[in-house]
């Protein structure tokens, strides 16, 4: 018999073991990819909602009125653009961002926007987002700083699987 006649059982088991260990290592990459994809979806939705509120306020901004936005559940939310004599109104700020520890933002400056797929259909609820905004008058001018924030309700923050709230700011004028 020749010693080079074929592959032995030991060589086959060793190759299968190496393949199995390599495949198990890939499972961690797949799980990490799924978590990142979910976080990116949440980030995109939060940014879209913050931009929608920012554009709604900016387009109807007259300093003394309201506009409305309807979410995917059919709920119509009032967006207040009234500037009071205090020159600052809306959800509380923490530095340059929305303060998410505030339990009761003023009416007209916060909404719980429902995202359903397909929108206005009978699909599954993808999430409920807490969206808040704040208006500051710049000095005595007719220019205002609008701060809008959005975050997915009822999830952890700051770890690998969950995204942080989104905050957008823009200068606007009447």
Phi, psi and omega in degrees: 000142179271144180283344181257026188289334182178191182271134180276167179297323180295316178298321179295315178297321179295317179295319179295322179296315179298318178297318180294317179295318177296321179293321178296325177296329179289334180300319177299321178294320179294316179297316177298322178293320178295316179297318179294320178298318178296316179297320179294323177297317179295315178302316181296317180293317178300316180295318179299316180294317178298319178295322180297317179293316180301314180292322179297313179293315182296322183282333180251014187290111176230004175080356181208039182205195180223163171221180183225152176221132181255130180272181184290345177272357180090004179281129178264124182253134178276131178250112184273131177238017181287131177258113180280176180295340181284350177067011177208129183206154175122197179297150181295149177251149171237096188071239180259006184242163175294138178273105184282355177278348178293123185277331182226085176295156180300147178300139180089358181234019180202146174213155173251089188280122179269131176251120180236140179247120353284154183297140182059026178245198180255024183284186182278144176288123180274336179164160174244126185250133175274116181242129181225155178216160184217138178243134175232130174280137180269105181060226178253012182279181176262023177258144184225147174258119180255125178244126181234135178228151178215143175206150177289131181282150172060051172215161179288161181231148170083000177258185187298325189269347186235147182267157176277159178300153178260137175232129176239144179227143179210146172273137182224156179225153179272000000 
